[in-house]
Amino acid sequence: VDTSHDEAVYLRASSSGNSSLDTYNTIVGGMTGPSSGDAHFRNSNGTHSVENGLYLGYSDGMGAGHYQLIGSGTLAASDGGMTVYIGYRGVGDFELDGGTANLGSANLYLGRYATASGAFSLDSGSISASSSQYIGYQGSGTVTQSGGTNHFNATMRIGYSAGGSGSYTLTGGGLAA
């Protein structure tokens, strides 16, 4: 599935049951070359399994990547864990409103490289991982949580390395480590 050129992918349950998509890597927005541009991935009531990596905003200046996990949609790590980049080298945002994200042993990065900017919004639903969360690794990262649950079994690092900046605003829901 190419979601890199001003395109949208929608994953939702059909009348006969749930829809599912299994990928090794999923890149949403920010591809280089003729496929550059903003892209959107919306998962409502389907299952999206990723083996290796989810990249939102892959390249600097090549378009943003937007991921929505809503309703009873599920994002799951296959084979133990994947790495999630919200803003890899470009701009990425992830909205979680009613779905479930189970990242397994994956790390979560917002603003992975210096050119990156990542935003994560948690309104309802849950996200869980057995590894670390980096909010502003080398770039900028912002988490806004008004509901739902953010549960991870390792360390949360905000503004991790030189040049990295991050913020976490918690106005509702639960945060557990």
Secondary structure, DSSP 8 states (H G I E B T S, - for coil): --B-SSEEEEEE-BTTB--EEEEEEEEES--SGGG-S-EEEEEEBSEEEEEEEEEES-STTS--EEEEEETT-EEEESTTB-EEEESSSSEEEEEEEEEEEE-BT--EEES-STT-EEEEEEEEEEEEESS-EEESSSSEEEEEESSSEEEESS-EEES-STT-EEEEEESSSEEE-
